[in-house]
Amino acid sequence: MNAVLRHTAVGALLLCAAACTLGPNYEVPKDAAVRNPAAAGSLTTASGKEVSDADVPSDWWHLYDDPALNQLVEDALRSNTNLRVAAANIARASFATEAAEQAGGFSGKTDAAVLRAQESGEAYLLTEKVPVVNEGDFGIAVSYQLDLFGQIRRGVEASAADQQAAQAAADVARITVVADVVRSYVENCAAGDELNVAQHSLDLQNQSLALTKRLRDAGRANEPEVTRSQTQTATLSADIPRFTARKRVALYRLAMLTGRAPNELPPEIGTCDKLPRLRQAIPVGDGAALLRRRPDIRESERKLAAATARIGVATASLYPNISIGASAGFTGVLEDIPQSATARWNFGPLISWNFPINGQRERVHEAEASASGALASFDGVVLNALRETESELATYSSDLAREDALKTARASASKTADQTHRLYLAGRQSSLADLDAMRTLASVDGQVAGAEAAVSIDQVDLFLALGGGWEQTPPATASSEAPPQPASAPAP
């Protein structure tokens, strides 16, 4: 009968250990913004020729078909310091998860001590003095902690979610670095393009100034006309240092992003003066794909999962910790060890319980409040992702329209400047009219170059908002730990 009772008690204890996990089981809340059907709809597009519904490629920078750009991105993914920090954070989170998994369960210790001591006689109810002797204490102990209420399991769950959030944060860093490299490369080439336009306008103005001086010397122009032409020449010259500085700043940023000193960039990068062009409409997919793809959404969702698991950790702290332990060894006069008189052993359960006072219940409420805050943050990240994408689409569409309008204006200004200059040479137009026509053409040329640069920057910003570029396996980093596979965000 006693054996039956013992087996029944052990069975009930094991069943409780397997089934009792306190705290809420995590799932994406039904009222979360990511579950809103409106968030999964088609993305707003102003013109079908600008974007397409195709999936965003993981290596979207290859759409530019620019080998120099591809090499810069590869160098950044291999050497960028922010990515090295992210890899270290992943490794740290991985070790924290392993530590959480190894908590509880079996543990053991061994100890040995040899002492020259005199024990207290009264400690043994003796009235006489106990002689000084050599004492020995040798023992080994093992224990098994029972996770009856799921505190350890919830801790492992929280640590695993933290690890996945660290991986998602590394993915955020990856797509940010890629976008920064492409943007800096575009700004470098755009500055070179605008520098060429400004230099060409300055050359034309210098020719006009030389012609005006010849006409003045021939009596067909006056000194104020020469002065106006000189003023225009100086105005155009003032733009040259601005574009030169922009190009250098972009090159310095590229060097930093790729882990180089400023003078270590390949020479061909510094000579770029043509904007990289996309040969197709930008693939944007739909809202559902966006929510699954953006790593910042996945990071926030994993933080919510970790905060939910910590409610269980705090709740389980209200209940007792139970472990089963055994120890054996020898304690006594050193010369008598290991005789049977010095042998000792014990076996039995150990229960420790900090009664739910001193703020334990408040810690549960604190964890619940943290989970509520994590949910609010999760909703905010989802809504911000939609806002960013729609805003970038609207900006890209408007800048494309502005570019088209300016190109039309440039064609008209070029035709007007050519006609006016011919009439001026024939004596049928004044030098002021010729100067105004050239000034207008130079201004429109500069605006077109700026508009083309803005469109190229918009494309990079749109790709960043779409969240592509993290899916490829990151290059080797300083960490020897293989990063875990990213967890997929919940489908809305």
C-alpha positions in Angstrom: 0.0 0.0 0.0 2.8 2.4 0.9 4.5 1.6 -2.4 1.3 2.4 -4.3 0.9 5.7 -2.5 4.5 6.6 -3.2 4.2 5.9 -6.9 0.9 7.8 -7.0 2.5 10.8 -5.3 5.5 10.7 -7.7 3.2 10.5 -10.7 1.1 13.4 -9.5 4.2 15.4 -8.9 5.6 14.7 -12.4 2.2 15.5 -14.0 2.1 18.8 -12.2 5.7 19.5 -13.2 4.8 18.9 -16.9 1.4 20.7 -16.9 1.6 23.7 -14.6 2.9 26.7 -16.5 1.6 29.9 -15.0 1.1 33.1 -16.9 -0.6 33.7 -20.3 0.4 31.7 -23.3 1.5 34.1 -26.0 -0.3 34.8 -29.2 -0.7 38.0 -31.3 -3.6 39.9 -29.7 -6.7 39.9 -31.8 -7.0 43.7 -31.6 -3.4 44.3 -32.7 -2.9 46.6 -35.6 -1.1 43.9 -37.6 -4.4 41.9 -37.7 -6.3 44.8 -39.2 -7.5 43.8 -42.7 -6.9 47.3 -43.9 -3.2 47.0 -43.2 -2.8 44.1 -45.5 -4.4 45.8 -48.6 -2.8 47.0 -51.7 -0.3 49.9 -51.3 -1.4 53.2 -52.8 0.1 54.0 -56.2 -0.3 57.2 -58.1 0.8 55.8 -61.4 1.0 52.2 -62.7 4.3 52.9 -64.5 6.1 54.0 -61.3 5.7 50.8 -59.2 4.6 47.2 -59.7 2.9 44.6 -57.5 5.9 42.2 -57.8 7.7 41.0 -54.7 10.6 43.1 -53.4 13.8 41.3 -54.2 16.2 40.6 -51.3 19.1 42.1 -53.2 17.2 45.1 -54.6 20.4 47.1 -55.2 21.3 44.7 -58.0 18.4 46.3 -60.0 20.7 49.3 -60.7 23.1 46.9 -62.6 26.1 48.8 -61.3 29.1 46.6 -60.4 30.8 49.4 -58.4 27.7 49.8 -56.3 27.4 46.0 -55.7 31.0 45.9 -54.5 30.4 48.7 -52.1 27.4 47.0 -50.6 29.3 43.7 -50.2 32.2 45.6 -48.5 29.8 47.2 -46.1 28.0 44.0 -45.2 31.4 42.5 -44.5 33.1 45.3 -42.6 30.5 47.8 -41.3 30.9 48.5 -37.6 27.2 48.7 -36.8 26.7 45.1 -38.2 29.6 43.9 -36.1 27.9 45.3 -33.0 24.6 43.7 -34.1 26.4 40.3 -34.5 27.8 40.7 -31.0 24.3 41.4 -29.6 23.1 38.2 -31.3 25.8 36.2 -29.8 25.1 37.7 -26.3 21.4 36.9 -26.7 22.2 33.4 -27.7 24.4 32.8 -24.6 21.6 34.3 -22.5 19.1 31.8 -24.0 21.5 28.9 -23.3 21.9 30.0 -19.7 18.2 30.1 -19.3 17.8 26.6 -20.7 20.4 25.3 -18.3 18.7 26.8 -15.3 16.9 24.3 -13.0 17.1 20.6 -13.6 20.1 18.7 -12.2 22.9 20.4 -10.4 25.7 19.2 -8.1 28.7 20.2 -6.1 31.6 18.7 -4.2 33.6 20.0 -1.4 36.6 19.0 0.7 38.1 20.6 3.8 41.0 19.8 6.2 41.1 21.8 9.4 43.2 22.1 12.5 40.5 23.0 15.0 39.2 22.9 18.5 35.4 22.4 18.7 33.2 23.9 21.4 32.5 21.3 24.1 29.3 22.9 25.1 28.1 22.6 21.5 28.0 18.9 22.2 26.6 19.4 25.8 30.0 18.7 27.3 31.4 20.5 30.3 35.1 19.7 29.6 37.3 21.1 27.0 37.5 19.2 23.7 41.0 18.4 22.5 42.5 20.0 19.4 42.4 17.6 16.5 42.7 17.5 12.7 39.2 17.5 11.2 38.2 16.4 7.7 35.0 17.1 5.7 34.5 15.5 2.3 31.2 15.3 0.5 29.3 15.4 -2.8 25.7 16.6 -3.3 23.3 16.5 -6.2 19.8 18.1 -6.6 17.1 18.4 -9.1 14.9 21.5 -9.2 11.3 20.9 -10.1 9.8 23.6 -12.4 6.3 23.0 -11.0 4.9 26.4 -11.9 6.8 27.1 -15.2 9.1 29.8 -14.0 12.1 28.3 -15.8 10.1 27.4 -18.9 8.7 31.0 -19.1 12.3 32.3 -18.6 13.5 30.2 -21.5 10.6 31.4 -23.6 11.4 35.1 -22.8 15.1 34.6 -23.5 14.4 32.9 -26.8 12.1 35.8 -27.8 14.8 38.2 -26.8 17.3 36.3 -29.0 14.9 36.5 -32.0 14.4 40.2 -31.3 18.2 40.7 -31.4 18.3 38.9 -34.8 15.5 41.1 -36.1 17.4 44.2 -34.8 20.5 43.0 -36.7 18.3 42.7 -39.8 17.2 46.3 -39.3 20.8 47.3 -39.1 21.6 45.4 -42.3 18.9 47.0 -44.4 19.8 50.4 -42.9 23.5 50.0 -43.8 22.6 48.8 -47.3 20.3 51.8 -47.9 22.9 54.2 -46.5 25.5 52.8 -48.9 23.3 53.1 -51.9 22.1 56.6 -50.9 25.6 57.8 -50.3 26.7 56.4 -53.7 23.7 58.1 -55.4 24.5 61.4 -53.7 28.2 61.1 -54.8 27.2 60.5 -58.4 24.4 63.2 -58.3 26.9 65.7 -57.0 29.2 64.8 -59.9 26.4 65.2 -62.3 25.3 68.5 -60.9 29.0 69.6 -60.9 29.2 68.9 -64.6 26.0 70.8 -65.3 27.3 73.8 -63.3 30.6 73.6 -65.0 29.0 73.5 -68.5 26.8 76.4 -67.6 29.8 78.3 -66.4 31.7 77.5 -69.6 28.8 78.8 -71.7 28.7 81.9 -69.6 32.4 82.5 -70.0 32.0 82.3 -73.7 29.1 84.8 -73.5 31.3 87.1 -71.4 34.1 86.9 -73.9 31.7 87.6 -76.8 30.2 90.6 -74.9 33.6 92.1 -74.4 34.4 91.8 -78.1 31.1 93.4 -79.0 31.9 96.2 -76.5 35.3 96.7 -78.0 33.6 96.8 -81.4 31.0 99.4 -80.2 28.0 97.0 -80.4 27.7 96.7 -76.6 28.2 98.8 -73.5 30.0 98.4 -70.2 26.9 97.7 -68.1 26.2 94.7 -70.4 29.7 93.4 -69.7 29.2 94.0 -65.9 25.9 92.0 -66.0 27.7 89.1 -67.8 30.5 89.2 -65.3 28.0 89.0 -62.4 26.3 86.0 -63.9 29.7 84.3 -64.3 30.6 84.9 -60.7 27.1 83.6 -59.6 27.6 80.3 -61.5 31.2 80.0 -60.2 29.8 80.1 -56.6 28.0 76.8 -57.1 31.1 74.8 -58.0 32.5 74.6 -54.4 29.1 73.5 -53.1 28.9 70.5 -55.4 32.5 69.6 -54.8 32.0 69.6 -51.0 28.8 67.5 -51.4 30.7 64.9 -53.4 33.5 64.7 -50.8 31.1 64.4 -47.9 29.3 61.5 -49.8 32.7 59.8 -50.4 33.7 60.2 -46.7 30.3 58.6 -45.7 30.9 55.7 -48.1 34.3 55.1 -46.6 32.9 55.0 -43.1 30.1 52.7 -44.1 32.5 50.2 -45.8 35.0 50.3 -42.9 37.7 52.2 -44.8 39.7 55.4 -44.2 38.5 58.2 -46.5 41.5 57.8 -48.9 41.1 54.1 -49.3 38.0 54.1 -51.6 38.6 52.9 -55.2 39.4 55.8 -57.5 36.5 55.0 -59.9 34.0 55.8 -57.1 35.2 59.4 -56.8 34.9 59.9 -60.6 31.2 58.8 -60.8 29.1 61.6 -62.5 26.2 59.6 -63.8 23.2 58.7 -61.6 22.5 54.9 -61.3 19.2 54.2 -63.0 16.6 51.5 -62.4 15.6 49.7 -65.6 12.1 48.8 -64.4 9.3 49.9 -62.2 10.0 49.5 -58.5 8.4 46.3 -57.1 6.5 47.1 -53.9 4.2 44.1 -53.3 1.2 44.6 -51.0 0.6 45.5 -47.4 0.5 41.9 -46.1 4.0 41.2 -47.6 5.2 44.5 -46.2 4.2 43.5 -42.6 5.8 40.1 -42.9 9.0 41.5 -44.4 9.9 44.5 -42.3 12.3 43.4 -39.6 11.4 46.2 -37.2 7.9 44.8 -37.0 9.3 41.4 -36.3 11.6 42.8 -33.6 8.7 44.6 -31.9 6.5 41.5 -32.1 9.2 39.4 -30.5 9.6 41.9 -27.7 5.9 41.6 -27.0 6.3 37.8 -26.8 9.2 38.2 -24.3 7.2 40.7 -22.2 4.2 38.3 -22.2 6.5 35.4 -21.0 7.8 37.5 -18.2 4.3 37.7 -16.8 4.6 34.0 -16.2 8.0 34.4 -14.6 6.7 37.0 -12.2 3.6 34.9 -11.4 5.5 31.7 -10.7 7.6 33.7 -8.2 4.5 33.8 -6.0 4.7 30.0 -5.5 7.3 27.8 -3.7 10.4 26.4 -5.3 10.8 22.7 -4.8 13.9 20.6 -5.4 14.9 17.0 -4.5 18.4 16.5 -3.3 20.9 14.0 -1.9 24.3 14.2 -0.4 26.9 11.9 1.0 30.3 12.2 2.5 32.6 11.8 5.5 32.9 14.3 8.4 35.0 13.7 11.5 38.6 13.4 12.8 40.9 13.2 9.8 42.6 10.1 11.0 39.3 8.2 11.3 38.1 9.0 7.7 36.7 7.0 5.9 35.6 4.8 8.7 31.8 4.2 9.0 31.6 6.3 12.1 32.4 9.4 10.0 30.0 8.5 7.1 26.9 10.6 6.5 24.2 10.9 3.8 20.8 12.4 3.3 18.0 12.4 0.8 14.7 14.3 0.5 12.8 17.3 -0.9 13.7 20.9 -0.2 10.9 23.5 -0.3 11.6 27.3 -0.2 8.8 29.8 -0.4 9.0 33.5 -0.2 5.5 34.4 0.7 3.9 36.9 -1.7 4.8 40.0 0.2 7.5 42.7 -0.3 6.2 43.7 -3.7 5.9 40.3 -5.4 2.4 40.8 -6.5 3.3 44.3 -7.7 6.1 42.7 -9.8 3.4 40.7 -11.6 1.4 43.9 -12.3 4.7 45.5 -13.4 5.2 42.7 -16.0 1.6 43.1 -17.2 2.1 46.8 -17.7 5.3 46.1 -19.6 3.4 43.7 -21.9 0.7 46.4 -22.5 3.5 48.9 -23.4 5.1 46.4 -25.7 1.7 45.9 -27.5 1.3 49.6 -27.9 4.9 49.8 -29.3 4.1 46.9 -31.6 1.0 48.7 -33.0 3.0 51.9 -33.4 5.7 50.2 -35.4 3.1 48.6 -37.7 1.3 51.9 -38.3 4.6 53.7 -38.8 5.7 51.1 -41.4 2.5 51.8 -43.3 2.9 55.5 -43.0 6.6 55.4 -44.1 5.8 53.3 -47.2 2.8 55.3 -48.3 4.7 58.6 -47.7 7.7 57.5 -49.7 5.4 56.3 -52.5 3.7 59.7 -52.6 7.0 61.6 -52.5 8.4 59.4 -55.3 5.4 60.0 -57.4 5.4 63.8 -57.0 9.2 64.0 -57.6 8.8 62.0 -60.8 6.1 64.4 -62.0 8.3 67.3 -61.1 11.2 65.8 -63.0 9.1 65.3 -66.1 7.8 68.9 -66.0 11.4 70.3 -65.6 12.7 68.2 -68.5 9.9 69.7 -70.7 10.9 73.1 -69.4 14.5 72.5 -70.2 13.8 71.5 -73.8 11.8 74.7 -74.2 14.5 76.8 -72.4 17.3 75.3 -74.6 15.3 76.1 -77.8 14.7 79.6 -76.6 18.3 80.2 -75.6 19.5 78.9 -79.0 17.1 81.1 -80.9 17.9 84.2 -78.8 21.6 83.7 -79.2 21.3 83.5 -83.0 19.2 86.7 -83.1 21.8 88.4 -80.8 24.6 87.5 -83.1 22.6 88.9 -86.0 22.0 92.1 -84.1 18.3 91.5 -83.7 18.3 90.9 -80.0 20.0 92.7 -77.1 22.8 91.2 -75.1 20.5 91.5 -72.0 17.9 89.2 -73.8 20.7 86.7 -74.7 22.0 86.8 -71.1 18.5 86.2 -69.7 17.9 83.3 -72.0 21.2 81.7 -71.0 20.6 82.4 -67.3 17.2 80.7 -67.6 18.7 77.7 -69.4 21.4 77.3 -66.7 18.8 77.6 -63.9 16.6 74.9 -65.5 19.6 72.6 -66.2 20.5 72.8 -62.5 16.9 72.2 -61.4 16.7 69.1 -63.7 19.9 67.7 -62.3 18.6 68.3 -58.8 15.2 66.7 -59.6 16.9 63.6 -61.0 19.0 63.3 -57.9 15.8 63.7 -55.7 14.1 60.9 -57.7 17.1 58.6 -57.2 17.2 59.3 -53.5 13.4 58.7 -53.3 13.9 55.3 -54.8 16.5 54.3 -52.1 14.2 55.7 -49.4 11.3 53.7 -50.8 13.3 50.5 -50.8 14.3 51.1 -47.2 10.7 51.7 -46.2 9.7 48.4 -48.0 12.1 46.6 -45.7 13.9 44.4 -48.2 17.6 43.4 -48.1 17.9 41.4 -44.8 17.0 38.0 -46.2 20.4 37.0 -47.5 22.8 35.2 -45.1 25.0 37.9 -43.4 28.7 37.7 -44.1 31.2 36.4 -41.6 31.6 38.7 -38.6 33.8 38.8 -35.5 31.4 36.5 -33.7 32.0 32.8 -34.1 28.4 32.0 -33.2 26.1 31.1 -36.1 23.1 33.5 -35.8 19.7 31.9 -35.4 17.2 31.9 -38.2 14.9 34.9 -37.9 11.4 34.1 -36.7 8.7 35.1 -39.2 6.3 37.8 -38.1 2.7 36.7 -37.7 0.6 37.0 -40.8 -2.0 39.7 -40.4 
